[in-house]
Amino acid sequence: MNASFFYIAFTLVVLVIVALIVFFAGGKREANRLTPLAGLAFGFVLAGLFFGENRLIGYGLFAIGVFLAVIDLINRSRVR
């Protein structure tokens, strides 16, 4: 196993911990809920980490995830 595997594994563990904190400590407020589009963006970022050995696919998935997250931010800002 090389060093990049450990970096990817560490990043995945940190992202899962952050997601669990957001889900369980977020309370019942509607404004803090994860929208389906944000969940999809999160999934694409995780897939980008998982397929990081192939740079074209990994970076492409990252880009899709970031693009969807920005779209979600714009949609949420218009609602308020």
KOLZA-509786 format. One record per residue (C-alpha): x, y, z. Coordinates in steps of 0.25 Angstrom, whole numbers, plus 2048, in hexadecimal, padded with zeros to 3 digits. Layout:
BEGIN
XYZ;...
This chain:
BEGIN
800800800;80580E7FC;80481B803;7F98207FA;7F08157FF;7F281980D;7EF82880A;7E2823802;7DE81A80E;7E0825818;7D882F810;7CD82680F;7CC82381E;7CD832821;7C1835817;7B982A81D;7BB83082B;7B783E826;7AB83881F;7A783182C;7A983D834;7A084582B;79583B82A;795838839;798845840;79184E836;78484E83D;77784E837;77885C830;77485B821;77F86581D;78A85B821;78584F81A;78D84980E;78584B801;7858407F7;78E8487EE;79884A7F9;79883B7FC;79A8387ED;7A68427ED;7AB83C7FA;7AA82E7F3;7B28337E7;7BD8397EF;7BE82B7F7;7BE8247E9;7C982E7E5;7D182A7F1;7CF81B7EE;7D381C7E0;7DE8257E2;7E981C7DC;7E381F7CE;7E582E7CE;7DC8317C3;7D08297C9;7D482E7D7;7D583D7D4;7C883C7CB;7C08367D7;7C68417E0;7C284C7D6;7B48467D4;7B28467E3;7B78547E5;7AE8597DA;7A28527E0;7A68587EE;7A68667E8;7998647E1;7938607EE;79986C7F5;7938757EA;78586E7EC;78586F7FB;78987E7FB;77D8817F1;77387A7FA;777883806;
